[in-house]
Amino acid sequence: MRKIAYSLIAMAMAAFTFTSCEDVPAPYGQPEDPGSGGGGGTVVVDPTGSGTEADPYNVAAAIEVAKALPQIADAKSTDETNSKDVVAEGYVSSIGEIDTSGTFGNATYYISDDKDGNANKLEIYRGYGLNGQRFNEAGATIIKEGDLVVVSGKLVNFKGTLEFTQGSKILSINGEGGGDQPSGETIGTKDDPIKASEALTKINALADGEKSTSKAYVKGKIVKVTTSQENFEKYGNINYWISDDGTEVNQVQVYAGDGLNGEKFKSVNDIAAGDEVVVFGTLYKYVNKNSGAVTPEIEGSYLVSLVKGQGGGGDDPGDDTLGTKDNPLTVADALELISGLPDKGETEQFAFVKGKVVKVTTNQANFDKYGNLNYLISEDGTENNTLTVYSGDGLNGQKFSGPGDLEPGDEVIVYGKLYKYVNNSGAVTPEINKGNYLVSLVKGQGGGDEPGGGDEPSSLTNGNFETWADGLPTGWKSASTASSATLKQSTDAHGGNYSVIVVGDEGYNKRLASQEITLAAGTYVFSFYAKATADPTQVRPGYVPVSSGKAGSYAYGNYANITSGSWTLVSHEFTLNAETTLCLVVMNPRKSDYSSGKDVLIDDATLTKK
């Protein structure tokens, strides 16, 4: 019930705050150019930093990153393509509002590379205080003009306004409060934290609904992670329970926690039952207003220490499970339970499910990007009555080393929640949801009809761009107008000796296109690595049907942000309803607010059929 209540409150708050952001013109005297200063004239400061807590961006660098992002019109629609989690440092140059008595407890203010606000300005929209504390909480540190702050949050380009969007937090103020030991009195220390059972005793001593006046360092072992992938993608944090020994005795919930040193978790798989953690946050005796039920919690927290474990308090991560390690569900049992769930419904309990691997459907490129595997299991290793294991980890929550770790015929016991996935077309896929891991693996002898695992490779010539003829990469010249870009060979390669430069044009979109290929009906994933030669830019993957030498309508995926510092993996999934002759394309877009129209490097392209 709490999740529902929390979601309704969050939605109401979001509706209020985001409507305010969109409907109120130029709040708090916002300058017309968010990158320019006021006062005594503009001071030029070069961008510095790498955007991490150890090496924050200065304001100039943060503005450059935000400028490279596509504009959004709805602050609720942020994702990895139109926002970026960073850490930036600057002086508080002006303050629009600090809510010290109202509902929200956040602030809107500007930071600059100098105290006078003459060297760049960046808006911090409705951000929270030191270590995520609300400004209306007792003992909160209130910022003032001239303070040097380090801010962690999500950069966006909101209708041309470059800003940290709602929900950022301050890591330090004038050098205090960040790093290993936050400022102020604490319960326990990083080196000598209290135990989970001690935290529970302190929480029980609080009045109903009361929070501790000091934050606490709490050490424990994770009992279970209770956040689903859907909620992780929505909120970006994780709910989990800890106790002294990893069992459900004297456990405390870590509510909406962040990762190490306040960084965002990348996945619900980042922590697992049995991991030993030290958590820093506020002790809270939460009381459900409807039922009166009390939950001992640690709120506004992040990890200061994480030691990976071996699967929690014993073989079974919890008593309330569907099946056990010694007596797991069969795949048929799991399919029957999933069939009784509502669309996109998930079991409350975790389940142990035993089956044989039919095939691994994750290719190397996607494994490199996400670090986990999708695979199918069934009773006998054939494709009859299969169950999808979605984004799974290896034994005891450890990471797989590659797609080859699992093969058809391997016998596995998987631990995770059962999920009834429904796509946009209404098709149902029974799954073991993300966050699962193996508790048993017995290597098989290649069961199932197909001896090989992984995605089925499709016809793509010279995807590594190692072969060239007449100044062009073999296999990358369409007979149609799909090939509109000038191509050059480069020795700056992601793999092998060469990559291809797709020459940009500030006035026009330019495309790298493959030669025409004919594909059967089905779902495909087109992937490649991209890297900017200088200025940050974007690329857009896609394909175009070709008939009688003429290109049809282009079908593109999302824009991907590309920098010059490292190679970025770009993937686009598409479905063909019938056999189609087409060219795969990579668009290098013209110059805009988020694209430079300059040269971009492409390498190691692959096409796989799912």
C-alpha positions as CSV (number, residue, x, y, z in Angstrom):
1,M,0.0,0.0,0.0
2,R,2.8,2.4,0.7
3,K,4.1,2.2,-2.8
4,I,0.7,3.2,-4.2
5,A,0.3,6.1,-1.7
6,Y,3.9,7.3,-2.4
7,S,3.3,7.2,-6.1
8,L,0.1,9.2,-5.9
9,I,1.8,11.9,-3.7
10,A,4.8,11.9,-6.0
11,M,2.6,12.3,-9.0
12,A,0.7,15.2,-7.4
13,M,4.0,16.9,-6.5
14,A,5.3,16.3,-10.0
15,A,2.2,17.7,-11.5
16,F,2.5,20.9,-9.4
17,T,6.2,21.5,-9.8
18,F,6.5,20.6,-13.4
19,T,3.5,22.7,-14.3
20,S,5.1,25.6,-12.5
21,C,8.3,25.0,-14.5
22,E,6.5,25.0,-17.8
23,D,3.9,27.7,-17.4
24,V,5.6,30.4,-15.4
25,P,7.7,32.6,-17.8
26,A,11.3,33.4,-16.8
27,P,11.0,32.6,-13.1
28,Y,13.3,34.3,-10.6
29,G,14.8,36.8,-13.1
30,Q,16.3,34.1,-15.2
31,P,18.8,35.5,-17.8
32,E,17.8,35.1,-21.4
33,D,21.1,33.2,-22.1
34,P,21.6,30.6,-19.3
35,G,25.3,30.5,-20.3
36,S,26.0,34.2,-19.9
37,G,26.7,36.1,-16.7
38,G,25.3,39.3,-15.3
39,G,26.7,42.1,-13.1
40,G,30.0,43.5,-14.3
41,G,30.3,41.8,-17.6
42,T,31.1,38.3,-18.9
43,V,34.2,36.5,-17.7
44,V,35.5,33.8,-19.9
45,V,36.3,30.5,-18.1
46,D,37.4,27.4,-19.9
47,P,35.5,24.1,-19.3
48,T,37.2,21.8,-16.8
49,G,36.5,18.6,-14.9
50,S,35.1,15.1,-15.8
51,G,31.7,15.4,-14.1
52,T,32.4,13.0,-11.2
53,E,32.5,13.6,-7.5
54,A,36.3,13.3,-7.5
55,D,36.6,15.7,-10.4
56,P,33.4,17.8,-10.8
57,Y,32.6,19.9,-13.9
58,N,33.0,23.6,-13.5
59,V,29.9,25.6,-14.6
60,A,31.3,26.2,-18.1
61,A,31.8,22.5,-18.7
62,A,28.3,21.6,-17.3
63,I,26.8,24.2,-19.7
64,E,28.6,22.6,-22.6
65,V,27.2,19.2,-21.7
66,A,23.7,20.5,-21.3
67,K,23.9,22.3,-24.6
68,A,24.7,19.0,-26.3
69,L,21.4,17.5,-25.0
70,P,18.2,17.6,-27.1
71,Q,15.6,20.0,-25.8
72,I,12.7,18.5,-23.9
73,A,9.3,20.1,-23.3
74,D,8.2,17.8,-20.5
75,A,10.6,17.5,-17.5
76,K,8.9,14.2,-16.6
77,S,10.2,12.6,-19.9
78,T,13.9,12.5,-19.1
79,D,15.9,9.4,-20.0
80,E,19.5,8.5,-20.9
81,T,19.1,10.1,-24.4
82,N,18.0,13.6,-23.2
83,S,19.6,14.0,-19.8
84,K,22.9,13.3,-18.1
85,D,23.8,12.5,-14.4
86,V,26.8,14.6,-13.5
87,V,28.5,16.4,-10.6
88,A,29.3,20.1,-10.9
89,E,30.9,22.8,-8.8
90,G,30.2,26.5,-8.6
91,Y,29.4,29.5,-6.5
92,V,25.9,30.3,-5.5
93,S,25.4,33.6,-7.5
94,S,21.7,34.2,-6.9
95,I,18.8,32.5,-5.1
96,G,15.3,32.5,-6.4
97,E,13.5,30.6,-3.6
98,I,14.3,28.3,-0.7
99,D,11.3,26.4,0.7
100,T,12.1,26.2,4.4
101,S,8.6,26.0,5.7
102,G,6.4,24.5,3.0
103,T,5.8,21.1,1.6
104,F,8.7,20.6,-0.8
105,G,11.8,21.7,1.1
106,N,13.8,22.4,-2.1
107,A,15.4,25.5,-3.6
108,T,15.9,27.2,-7.0
109,Y,19.2,29.0,-7.4
110,Y,22.0,29.7,-9.8
111,I,25.7,28.7,-9.7
112,S,28.5,30.4,-11.5
113,D,32.3,30.0,-12.0
114,D,32.8,33.2,-9.9
115,K,31.1,34.6,-6.8
116,D,29.8,37.7,-8.7
117,G,28.0,35.6,-11.3
118,N,30.0,37.1,-14.2
119,A,31.5,33.7,-15.4
120,N,28.6,31.6,-16.7
121,K,25.3,30.8,-14.9
122,L,23.5,27.5,-14.5
123,E,20.1,27.0,-12.9
124,I,19.6,24.5,-10.1
125,Y,15.8,23.9,-10.3
126,R,14.1,22.7,-7.1
127,G,17.2,21.0,-5.8
128,Y,17.7,19.6,-2.3
129,G,20.3,20.4,0.3
130,L,23.4,18.8,1.8
131,N,23.4,15.1,1.1
132,G,19.8,15.3,-0.2
133,Q,18.3,16.7,3.0
134,R,15.3,18.9,2.6
135,F,15.7,22.6,3.5
136,N,12.6,22.5,5.7
137,E,14.0,19.7,7.9
138,A,15.4,20.4,11.4
139,G,19.1,21.3,11.3
140,A,19.3,21.6,7.5
141,T,22.1,23.8,6.3
142,I,20.7,26.8,4.3
143,I,22.7,28.0,1.3
144,K,23.6,31.6,0.8
145,E,25.0,33.7,-2.0
146,G,28.8,33.2,-2.3
147,D,28.8,29.6,-1.0
148,L,30.9,27.2,-3.1
149,V,28.7,24.1,-3.7
150,V,29.2,20.7,-5.3
151,V,25.9,19.6,-6.8
152,S,25.0,16.1,-8.0
153,G,22.0,15.6,-10.3
154,K,20.6,15.4,-13.8
155,L,21.4,18.0,-16.4
156,V,18.7,18.8,-19.0
157,N,17.9,21.3,-21.8
158,F,14.4,22.3,-20.8
159,K,12.9,24.4,-23.7
160,G,16.3,26.0,-24.1
161,T,16.9,26.5,-20.4
162,L,20.1,24.6,-19.3
163,E,19.5,23.3,-15.8
164,F,19.9,20.7,-13.1
165,T,16.4,19.4,-13.1
166,Q,14.3,18.7,-10.0
167,G,15.8,16.3,-7.5
168,S,19.5,17.3,-7.4
169,K,21.4,17.4,-4.1
170,I,24.4,19.2,-2.7
171,L,27.4,17.1,-1.8
172,S,29.4,19.8,-0.1
173,I,29.1,23.5,0.9
174,N,32.4,25.4,1.1
175,G,34.3,22.1,1.2
176,E,32.3,20.8,4.2
177,G,29.8,17.9,4.1
178,G,31.2,15.9,1.1
179,G,33.6,13.1,0.9
180,D,34.0,10.3,3.4
181,Q,32.7,12.0,6.5
182,P,29.7,14.4,6.2
183,S,29.9,17.4,8.5
184,G,27.9,17.6,11.7
185,E,27.2,15.1,14.5
186,T,26.4,11.6,13.3
187,I,25.3,8.3,14.9
188,G,28.3,6.1,14.4
189,T,31.0,6.8,11.9
190,K,32.1,5.3,8.6
191,D,34.9,3.4,10.4
192,D,32.7,2.4,13.3
193,P,29.1,2.2,12.1
194,I,26.3,1.0,14.3
195,K,24.8,-2.4,13.5
196,A,21.4,-2.8,11.8
197,S,19.9,-4.2,15.0
198,E,21.2,-1.1,16.9
199,A,19.6,1.1,14.3
200,L,16.3,-0.8,14.8
201,T,16.5,-0.2,18.5
202,K,17.0,3.5,18.0
203,I,14.1,3.7,15.5
204,N,11.8,1.9,17.8
205,A,12.6,4.5,20.5
206,L,11.4,7.3,18.2
207,A,7.8,8.6,18.2
208,D,5.5,7.5,15.4
209,G,6.5,9.4,12.2
210,E,9.6,10.8,13.8
211,K,13.1,11.0,12.2
212,S,16.5,11.1,13.9
213,T,18.0,14.5,14.3
214,S,21.4,13.2,13.3
215,K,22.2,11.0,10.3
216,A,23.6,7.5,11.0
217,Y,26.2,5.1,9.6
218,V,24.6,1.6,9.7
219,K,26.3,-1.6,8.8
220,G,24.5,-4.8,7.7
221,K,24.0,-7.5,5.2
222,I,21.3,-7.2,2.5
223,V,18.4,-9.5,3.1
224,K,16.5,-8.8,-0.1
225,V,16.0,-6.1,-2.8
226,T,12.4,-5.2,-3.2
227,T,12.5,-2.6,-6.0
228,S,11.2,-3.9,-9.4
229,Q,13.0,-2.9,-12.6
230,E,10.0,-0.8,-13.6
231,N,10.1,1.3,-10.4
232,F,13.9,1.6,-10.7
233,E,13.6,3.0,-14.2
234,K,11.0,5.4,-12.9
235,Y,12.7,6.6,-9.7
236,G,16.4,5.7,-10.1
237,N,16.9,4.4,-6.6
238,I,16.4,1.1,-4.7
239,N,14.5,-0.2,-1.7
240,Y,16.2,-3.0,0.2
241,W,16.3,-4.6,3.6
242,I,19.4,-5.1,5.8
243,S,20.0,-7.0,9.0
244,D,23.1,-8.0,11.0
245,D,23.4,-11.5,9.4
246,G,21.4,-11.3,6.2
247,T,18.4,-13.0,7.6
248,E,15.0,-11.5,8.2
249,V,15.6,-11.2,12.0
250,N,15.8,-7.5,13.2
251,Q,15.8,-6.1,9.7
252,V,15.5,-2.4,8.6
253,Q,14.4,-1.1,5.3
254,V,16.7,1.2,3.3
255,Y,14.1,3.3,1.5
256,A,14.9,4.8,-1.9
257,G,18.6,4.5,-1.4
258,D,21.4,5.7,-3.7
259,G,24.7,4.1,-4.6
260,L,28.3,4.6,-3.5
261,N,29.0,8.2,-2.3
262,G,25.6,9.4,-3.6
263,E,26.1,8.2,-7.1
264,K,23.1,6.7,-8.9
265,F,22.8,3.0,-9.2
266,K,23.1,1.7,-12.8
267,S,20.7,-1.2,-12.2
268,V,18.8,-3.1,-9.5
269,N,21.5,-5.7,-10.1
270,D,24.2,-3.5,-8.5
271,I,23.3,-4.9,-5.1
272,A,22.0,-8.3,-4.0
273,A,21.1,-10.5,-1.0
274,G,24.2,-11.2,1.0
275,D,26.1,-8.1,0.1
276,E,27.7,-6.3,3.1
277,V,27.0,-2.6,3.2
278,V,27.5,0.6,5.2
279,V,24.6,3.0,4.7
280,F,24.5,6.7,5.6
281,G,21.1,8.2,6.1
282,T,18.4,9.3,8.5
283,L,16.6,6.9,10.8
284,Y,12.9,7.1,10.4
285,K,9.9,5.4,12.1
286,Y,7.5,5.4,9.2
287,V,3.8,4.9,10.0
288,N,1.3,4.2,7.2
289,K,-1.5,6.7,7.7
290,N,-4.2,4.3,6.5
291,S,-3.3,1.0,8.2
292,G,-1.1,2.3,11.1
293,A,1.6,-0.2,10.2
294,V,5.1,0.8,11.4
295,T,8.1,0.3,9.1
296,P,11.7,0.9,10.5
297,E,13.5,2.8,7.7
298,I,16.7,4.5,6.7
299,E,15.8,7.4,4.4
300,G,17.7,9.9,2.2
301,S,20.6,7.4,2.2
302,Y,23.5,6.4,0.1
303,L,26.2,3.7,0.4
304,V,29.6,4.4,1.8
305,S,30.8,0.8,1.6
306,L,29.8,-2.2,-0.5
307,V,31.4,-5.7,-0.2
308,K,29.8,-8.3,-2.6
309,G,28.5,-11.4,-0.8
310,Q,27.6,-14.9,-1.7
311,G,23.9,-15.0,-1.7
312,G,22.6,-13.7,1.7
313,G,21.8,-15.5,5.0
314,G,22.0,-19.1,3.9
315,D,20.9,-20.9,0.7
316,D,17.4,-19.4,0.7
317,P,17.4,-15.6,0.5
318,G,14.1,-15.5,2.5
319,D,11.5,-17.7,4.0
320,D,8.6,-16.3,2.0
321,T,9.5,-17.7,-1.5
322,L,7.9,-19.7,-4.2
323,G,9.8,-22.9,-4.1
324,T,13.2,-23.3,-2.5
325,K,16.7,-24.0,-3.7
326,D,16.3,-27.6,-2.8
327,N,12.8,-27.9,-4.2
328,P,12.4,-25.3,-6.9
329,L,9.5,-24.6,-9.2
330,T,9.5,-26.2,-12.6
331,V,9.2,-24.0,-15.7
332,A,5.6,-25.3,-16.1
333,D,4.8,-24.2,-12.5
334,A,6.2,-20.7,-13.2
335,L,4.3,-20.4,-16.4
336,E,1.1,-21.3,-14.7
337,L,1.6,-18.7,-11.9
338,I,2.5,-16.0,-14.5
339,S,-0.7,-16.8,-16.5
340,G,-2.7,-15.9,-13.5
341,L,-1.1,-12.5,-13.1
342,P,-2.6,-9.2,-14.5
343,D,-0.8,-7.7,-17.5
344,K,2.6,-6.3,-16.3
345,G,1.9,-7.9,-12.9
346,E,4.7,-9.3,-10.8
347,T,4.6,-11.8,-8.0
348,E,5.1,-10.4,-4.5
349,Q,7.4,-13.3,-3.6
350,F,10.7,-14.3,-5.1
351,A,10.8,-17.7,-6.8
352,F,13.3,-20.5,-7.4
353,V,12.8,-21.9,-10.9
354,K,14.6,-24.9,-12.4
355,G,15.0,-25.4,-16.1
356,K,17.4,-26.0,-19.0
357,V,18.8,-23.2,-21.2
358,V,17.3,-23.1,-24.7
359,K,19.3,-20.2,-26.0
360,V,21.0,-17.0,-25.0
361,T,19.5,-14.0,-26.8
362,T,22.0,-11.3,-25.7
363,N,24.9,-10.5,-28.1
364,Q,28.3,-9.3,-27.2
365,A,27.6,-5.7,-27.9
366,N,24.6,-5.6,-25.6
367,F,26.5,-7.6,-22.9
368,D,29.3,-5.0,-23.0
369,K,26.7,-2.3,-22.5
370,Y,24.5,-3.8,-19.8
371,G,26.6,-6.6,-18.2
372,N,23.8,-9.1,-17.9
373,L,22.2,-11.8,-20.1
374,N,18.7,-12.5,-21.5
375,Y,18.1,-16.2,-22.1
376,L,15.3,-18.7,-22.5
377,I,14.7,-21.8,-20.3
378,S,12.3,-24.7,-20.6
379,E,11.7,-28.1,-19.0
380,D,13.8,-30.0,-21.5
381,G,15.9,-27.4,-23.3
382,T,13.6,-27.3,-26.3
383,E,11.6,-24.3,-27.5
384,N,8.4,-25.7,-26.2
385,N,6.8,-23.7,-23.3
386,T,9.8,-21.4,-22.7
387,L,10.3,-18.8,-19.9
388,T,12.4,-15.7,-20.6
389,V,15.1,-14.9,-18.0
390,Y,15.4,-11.1,-18.4
391,S,18.7,-9.3,-17.6
392,G,20.0,-12.0,-15.3
393,D,23.2,-12.2,-13.3
394,G,25.4,-15.1,-12.6
395,L,26.0,-17.3,-9.6
396,N,25.1,-15.6,-6.3
397,G,24.6,-12.3,-8.0
398,Q,28.1,-12.1,-9.5
399,K,28.4,-10.7,-13.0
400,F,28.8,-13.0,-16.0
401,S,32.0,-12.7,-17.9
402,G,30.3,-12.9,-21.3
403,P,27.4,-14.4,-23.3
404,G,29.4,-17.7,-23.6
405,D,29.0,-18.4,-19.8
406,L,25.6,-20.0,-20.6
407,E,25.0,-22.5,-23.4
408,P,21.9,-24.5,-24.6
409,G,21.5,-27.5,-22.4
410,D,22.9,-26.0,-19.2
411,E,20.7,-26.8,-16.2
412,V,20.0,-23.8,-14.0
413,I,18.1,-22.7,-10.9
414,V,17.2,-19.0,-11.2
415,Y,16.1,-16.8,-8.3
416,G,13.9,-13.8,-9.0
417,K,10.3,-12.5,-9.3
418,L,7.9,-13.8,-11.9
419,Y,6.6,-11.2,-14.3
420,K,3.9,-11.0,-17.0
421,Y,5.4,-8.7,-19.6
422,V,3.1,-7.1,-22.2
423,N,4.5,-5.0,-25.1
424,N,2.8,-2.2,-27.0
425,S,1.1,-4.6,-29.4
426,G,-0.4,-6.6,-26.5
427,A,1.8,-9.7,-27.0
428,V,2.5,-11.4,-23.7
429,T,6.0,-12.8,-22.6
430,P,6.3,-14.7,-19.4
431,E,9.5,-13.7,-17.6
432,I,11.7,-13.9,-14.6
433,N,12.1,-10.2,-14.1
434,K,15.3,-8.2,-14.0
435,G,17.2,-8.5,-10.8
436,N,17.4,-12.3,-10.9
437,Y,20.5,-14.4,-10.5
438,L,21.6,-18.0,-10.6
439,V,21.8,-20.1,-7.5
440,S,22.8,-23.3,-9.4
441,L,24.5,-24.0,-12.8
442,V,25.2,-27.5,-14.1
443,K,26.9,-27.4,-17.5
444,G,25.0,-29.4,-20.1
445,Q,25.8,-31.1,-23.5
446,G,24.2,-28.7,-25.9
447,G,20.5,-29.5,-25.3
448,G,17.8,-28.0,-27.4
449,D,17.4,-28.0,-31.2
450,E,20.2,-25.5,-31.9
451,P,23.7,-26.2,-30.8
452,G,24.7,-22.6,-30.6
453,G,23.7,-19.8,-28.2
454,G,23.4,-16.0,-28.7
455,D,21.6,-13.9,-31.3
456,E,21.4,-15.1,-34.8
457,P,23.9,-13.1,-36.9
458,S,22.6,-11.6,-40.1
459,S,24.2,-10.4,-43.4
460,L,26.4,-7.4,-42.7
461,T,29.5,-7.0,-44.7
462,N,32.7,-5.4,-43.3
463,G,31.1,-4.2,-40.0
464,N,34.5,-3.7,-38.6
465,F,35.5,-1.3,-41.5
466,E,38.8,-3.1,-41.9
467,T,38.4,-3.6,-45.7
468,W,38.6,-0.6,-48.0
469,A,38.6,-0.2,-51.8
470,D,38.7,3.0,-53.9
471,G,38.6,5.1,-50.8
472,L,35.4,3.5,-49.4
473,P,34.7,0.8,-46.9
474,T,33.6,-2.4,-48.6
475,G,29.9,-3.1,-48.2
476,W,29.0,0.5,-47.2
477,K,27.8,2.2,-50.3
478,S,24.2,2.2,-51.3
479,A,23.0,2.3,-54.9
480,S,20.3,4.7,-53.7
481,T,20.4,8.2,-52.2
482,A,20.7,6.7,-48.7
483,S,24.5,7.1,-48.9
484,S,24.8,10.9,-48.6
485,A,27.9,11.4,-46.5
486,T,31.5,11.7,-47.5
487,L,33.5,8.8,-45.9
488,K,37.1,8.7,-44.8
489,Q,39.3,6.1,-43.3
490,S,40.7,6.6,-39.8
491,T,43.2,4.7,-37.6
492,D,41.3,5.8,-34.5
493,A,39.5,2.5,-34.1
494,H,37.3,0.8,-31.5
495,G,38.6,-2.6,-32.6
496,G,41.1,-3.6,-35.3
497,N,43.1,-1.1,-37.3
498,Y,40.5,1.2,-38.9
499,S,37.1,2.9,-38.4
500,V,35.1,5.2,-40.8
501,I,34.8,8.9,-40.5
502,V,31.3,10.1,-41.5
503,V,32.0,13.7,-42.5
504,G,29.6,16.2,-41.0
505,D,27.8,19.2,-42.6
506,E,26.5,22.0,-40.4
507,G,23.7,22.7,-42.8
508,Y,22.5,19.2,-43.8
509,N,21.9,15.7,-42.3
510,K,24.5,13.2,-43.7
511,R,24.1,9.4,-43.7
512,L,26.4,6.4,-43.7
513,A,24.5,3.6,-45.4
514,S,25.2,-0.1,-45.9
515,Q,24.8,-1.7,-49.3
516,E,21.4,-3.1,-49.9
517,I,20.6,-6.3,-47.9
518,T,17.5,-8.5,-47.9
519,L,16.2,-9.6,-44.5
520,A,13.5,-12.0,-43.5
521,A,10.5,-11.0,-41.4
522,G,11.6,-10.7,-37.7
523,T,13.1,-8.5,-35.1
524,Y,16.7,-7.2,-35.5
525,V,19.2,-5.2,-33.5
526,F,21.5,-2.9,-35.3
527,S,24.5,-1.8,-33.1
528,F,27.7,0.1,-33.6
529,Y,30.3,2.2,-31.7
530,A,30.5,5.9,-32.2
531,K,33.0,8.6,-31.2
532,A,33.1,12.4,-31.9
533,T,36.3,13.6,-33.5
534,A,36.1,16.9,-31.6
535,D,32.9,18.7,-30.5
536,P,30.2,16.7,-28.8
537,T,27.5,15.6,-31.3
538,Q,24.8,13.1,-31.9
539,V,24.1,10.2,-34.2
540,R,20.8,8.5,-35.1
541,P,20.6,4.8,-36.1
542,G,17.9,3.4,-38.5
543,Y,17.2,1.8,-41.8
544,V,15.5,2.6,-45.1
545,P,13.6,0.2,-47.4
546,V,15.0,0.3,-51.0
547,S,13.0,-0.7,-54.1
548,S,14.2,-0.4,-57.7
549,G,17.2,1.6,-56.6
550,K,15.1,4.2,-54.8
551,A,15.0,4.8,-51.0
552,G,11.7,4.8,-49.3
553,S,10.8,6.3,-45.9
554,Y,13.5,6.3,-43.3
555,A,12.8,4.6,-40.0
556,Y,15.0,5.9,-37.2
557,G,15.7,5.1,-33.6
558,N,16.6,7.6,-30.9
559,Y,19.4,10.2,-31.1
560,A,22.5,9.1,-29.1
561,N,24.8,11.7,-27.5
562,I,28.4,11.2,-28.6
563,T,31.6,12.7,-27.2
564,S,35.2,12.7,-28.2
565,G,36.5,11.2,-24.9
566,S,35.4,7.6,-25.5
567,W,33.5,5.2,-27.7
568,T,29.8,5.0,-27.2
569,L,27.7,1.9,-28.0
570,V,24.6,2.7,-30.0
571,S,21.8,0.1,-30.6
572,H,18.5,0.2,-32.4
573,E,15.9,-2.6,-32.4
574,F,13.4,-2.8,-35.2
575,T,10.9,-5.3,-36.5
576,L,10.1,-6.2,-40.1
577,N,6.7,-7.7,-40.8
578,A,7.7,-9.1,-44.2
579,E,10.9,-9.9,-46.2
580,T,12.5,-6.4,-46.9
581,T,15.4,-5.1,-48.9
582,L,16.9,-2.2,-47.1
583,C,20.0,-0.2,-46.1
584,L,21.1,0.2,-42.6
585,V,21.9,3.9,-41.9
586,V,23.7,6.1,-39.4
587,M,22.7,9.7,-39.6
588,N,25.2,12.5,-38.7
589,P,22.7,15.4,-38.1
590,R,23.2,19.0,-39.1
591,K,24.3,21.6,-36.5
592,S,21.6,22.4,-33.9
593,D,21.4,23.1,-30.2
594,Y,22.4,19.5,-29.5
595,S,24.5,18.5,-32.5
596,S,27.7,20.0,-33.8
597,G,27.4,18.9,-37.5
598,K,31.0,17.9,-37.3
599,D,32.8,14.6,-38.2
600,V,32.0,11.4,-36.3
601,L,33.7,8.0,-36.1
602,I,31.8,4.7,-36.6
603,D,33.2,1.2,-35.9
604,D,32.3,-2.4,-35.2
605,A,28.8,-2.4,-36.6
606,T,26.7,-5.6,-36.1
607,L,23.3,-6.8,-37.1
608,T,21.6,-9.6,-35.2
609,K,18.2,-11.3,-35.5
610,K,16.5,-12.0,-32.2
